[in-house]
């Protein structure tokens, strides 16, 4: 959470970052007017948490976007709860536009390794949402509208991260596999070995093991590469203390 930031904005952004799929709602242009059309999509996020989709031109939702780029994405954080309505979910509204940035495409494929099988197909394109606002429901009576600036957080220079993220992931996944497992097991209470880092941003890192994802928060937002390194070290120390106490 950024200092001075509303808790609702931080909670909504974290949920967006932590979720690897969403329900996409587009406007289906039927013969009797537009109808809401809902579909399941895989999602990654840009460094500022703007949603990223890799979708086929043949899909109905992509055809819909060609007529009307306005859309919403429902990120569901209620999985596993006895009563899902007590859990958090956030609907992000905005316009989805085709995006050719190779760094953003790389982030999507890293988040979803299976996408490497079709990322190069001519009919698949990356889309980035220009966020307008979001609606967070964090349980009964905890409902907030959040504007785009609050959801995405303060603007920050992340050029230092765009160029170095691949080397960070390679280093961590190649040389610190046991530590990543400790992050998952002792800090995030996830089971199993073989966890991998799939992305790093100013606020934390994304983990994956098979079809399961998890979100690892940094103690404070990182402003440079050394701060990222220090965050990983501090989290490793916490994870190791957790292992020793068990």
C-alpha positions in Angstrom: 0.0 0.0 0.0 1.3 3.5 -0.9 1.5 6.0 1.9 -1.7 8.1 2.2 -3.6 5.8 -0.2 -7.2 4.8 0.5 -7.3 1.2 1.8 -10.1 0.5 -0.8 -7.8 1.4 -3.7 -4.9 -0.7 -2.4 -7.2 -3.7 -1.8 -8.7 -3.4 -5.3 -5.3 -3.1 -7.0 -3.9 -6.1 -5.0 -6.9 -8.2 -6.0 -6.4 -7.3 -9.7 -2.7 -8.2 -9.5 -3.3 -11.4 -7.6 -5.9 -12.8 -10.1 -4.9 -14.5 -13.3 -8.4 -14.7 -14.9 -11.5 -12.6 -15.1 -15.0 -12.4 -16.5 -15.0 -10.0 -19.5 -18.2 -8.1 -20.3 -18.5 -6.6 -23.8 -21.4 -5.2 -25.8 -22.7 -7.8 -28.3 -24.4 -6.0 -31.3 -27.5 -8.2 -31.7 -30.2 -7.5 -34.3 -32.4 -5.9 -31.6 -29.7 -3.8 -30.0 -26.6 -4.4 -27.9 -26.6 -7.1 -25.2 -24.1 -7.7 -22.4 -21.8 -10.6 -23.4 -19.8 -12.3 -20.6 -16.8 -14.5 -21.3 -13.9 -16.0 -19.3 -10.4 -14.6 -20.2 -6.9 -15.0 -18.9 -5.5 -11.7 -17.5 -2.1 -10.3 -16.7 -1.4 -6.7 -15.7 1.0 -3.9 -16.7 3.4 -2.5 -14.1 0.8 0.0 -13.0 -1.9 -2.8 -12.7 -3.7 -1.9 -16.0 -5.2 -5.2 -17.2 -3.7 -7.0 -20.2 -5.5 -9.6 -22.4 -4.2 -11.8 -25.2 -7.2 -12.6 -27.3 -8.1 -14.0 -30.7 -9.7 -11.9 -33.5 -12.0 -14.9 -34.0 -13.5 -14.7 -30.5 -16.9 -13.0 -30.0 -15.6 -10.7 -27.4 -12.9 -9.4 -29.7 -15.4 -8.8 -32.4 -17.5 -6.9 -29.9 -14.6 -4.7 -29.0 -14.1 -3.8 -32.6 -17.6 -2.2 -32.5 -17.4 -0.8 -29.0 -14.1 -0.8 -27.0 -15.9 -0.2 -23.7 -15.7 -3.2 -21.4 -15.6 -4.4 -17.8 -13.5 -7.1 -16.1 -14.7 -8.8 -13.0 -11.9 -10.1 -10.8 -13.2 -12.6 -8.3 -11.4 -13.1 -5.0 -14.0 -15.3 -3.4 -12.7 -18.7 -4.3 -12.8 -21.2 -1.4 -15.0 -19.2 0.9 -18.0 -21.0 2.4 -20.1 -17.9 1.7 -18.7 -16.2 -1.5 -20.7 -13.0 -0.9 -18.4 -12.2 2.1 -15.4 -12.1 -0.1 -13.8 -9.4 -2.2 -14.4 -8.8 -5.9 -13.7 -5.8 -8.1 -15.1 -4.8 -11.5 -12.8 -2.7 -13.5 -14.3 -0.5 -16.3 -12.5 1.0 -19.2 -11.7 0.7 -22.9 -9.7 -2.2 -24.3 -7.3 -1.2 -27.1 -4.9 -3.2 -29.1 -1.3 -2.8 -27.8 1.9 -3.8 -29.6 4.3 -3.3 -26.7 6.6 -6.3 -26.6 7.4 -5.8 -22.9 3.7 -6.1 -22.0 3.3 -9.2 -24.2 6.3 -10.7 -22.4 4.7 -10.0 -19.1 1.5 -11.7 -20.2 3.3 -14.8 -21.5 5.4 -15.0 -18.3 2.2 -14.9 -16.2 0.6 -17.5 -18.5 3.3 -19.9 -19.9 0.7 -21.8 -21.9 0.1 -18.6 -23.9 3.6 -19.1 -25.5 1.9 -21.7 -27.8 -0.3 -19.1 -29.5 1.2 -15.7 -28.7 2.8 -15.5 -32.1 -0.3 -16.4 -34.1 -1.5 -13.7 -36.5 -5.1 -13.8 -35.1 -4.0 -13.2 -31.5 -3.4 -9.6 -30.2 -2.5 -8.1 -26.9 -5.1 -5.7 -25.5 -4.5 -3.2 -22.7 -7.4 -1.6 -20.7 -7.4 2.2 -20.4 -9.1 2.2 -16.9 -11.9 4.6 -16.2 -12.9 3.5 -12.7 -13.5 0.4 -10.6 -16.1 -0.9 -8.2 -14.9 -2.9 -5.2 -17.2 -5.1 -3.1 -15.2 -6.3 -0.2 -18.0 -8.0 1.7 -21.4 -7.0 3.0 -21.6 -3.2 3.3 -18.0 -2.7 2.2 -18.6 -1.2 -1.3 -16.5 1.5 -2.9 -16.2 3.3 -6.3 -12.6 4.0 -7.1 -11.4 6.3 -9.8 -8.6 5.2 -12.2 -5.9 7.3 -10.6 -6.5 5.7 -7.2 -6.8 2.2 -8.6 -3.5 2.4 -10.5 -1.7 4.3 -7.8 0.7 7.2 -8.2 2.5 7.6 -11.5 6.1 6.4 -11.1 9.2 5.9 -13.4 9.5 2.2 -13.9 12.0 2.3 -16.8 14.5 0.7 -14.5 12.2 -2.3 -14.1 11.0 -2.8 -17.7 14.5 -3.6 -18.8 15.6 -5.7 -15.9 12.6 -7.8 -15.0 13.6 -10.8 -17.2 17.0 -11.0 -15.5 15.4 -10.7 -12.0 13.1 -13.6 -12.8 15.9 -15.7 -14.3 18.1 -15.1 -11.3 15.4 -15.9 -8.7 14.0 -18.9 -10.6 17.5 -20.3 -11.3 19.4 -19.6 -8.1 16.8 -19.3 -5.4 14.2 -22.0 -6.0 14.2 -23.1 -2.4 13.6 -19.5 -1.2 10.7 -19.1 -3.6 9.1 -22.2 -2.1 9.6 -20.8 1.4 7.8 -17.5 0.2 4.9 -19.6 -0.9 4.7 -22.0 2.0 5.6 -19.8 5.0 4.4 -16.4 3.9 1.5 -17.2 1.7 0.4 -20.5 3.3 0.5 -22.4 0.0 1.5 -26.0 -0.3 4.0 -27.8 -2.5 7.4 -27.2 -4.1 8.3 -26.0 -7.5 6.9 -22.4 -7.3 8.2 -19.9 -9.8 8.2 -16.2 -10.0 6.4 -15.0 -13.1 6.5 -11.2 -12.7 7.9 -8.4 -10.6 6.5 -4.9 -10.1 7.1 -2.1 -7.6 4.7 -3.5 -5.1 5.6 -7.2 -5.2 5.9 -10.4 -7.2 3.7 -12.9 -8.9 4.1 -16.7 -8.2 2.8 -19.7 -10.1 2.9 -23.5 -9.5 1.0 -25.3 -12.2 -2.5 -23.8 -12.4 -2.2 -22.0 -9.0 -1.1 -18.4 -8.6 -0.2 -16.4 -5.6 0.8 -12.8 -4.8 3.8 -11.8 -2.7 3.8 -8.2 -1.4 6.9 -6.2 -0.8 7.2 -4.5 2.6 7.2 -1.1 0.8 7.0 -0.2 -2.9 10.4 -0.4 -4.5 11.9 2.6 -6.2 14.9 0.9 -7.8 16.6 -2.4 -8.4 18.4 -2.3 -5.1 15.1 -1.9 -3.3 13.7 -4.9 -5.1 16.7 -7.0 -4.0 16.4 -5.7 -0.4 12.7 -6.6 -0.4 13.4 -10.2 -1.6 16.1 -10.5 1.1 13.8 -9.2 3.9 11.0 -11.6 2.8 13.4 -14.5 2.6 14.5 -13.8 6.2 10.9 -13.8 7.3 10.1 -17.0 5.4 13.1 -18.7 7.0 12.1 -17.6 10.5 8.7 -19.1 9.7 10.3 -22.4 8.7 12.3 -22.5 11.9 9.3 -21.9 14.1 7.4 -24.9 12.7 
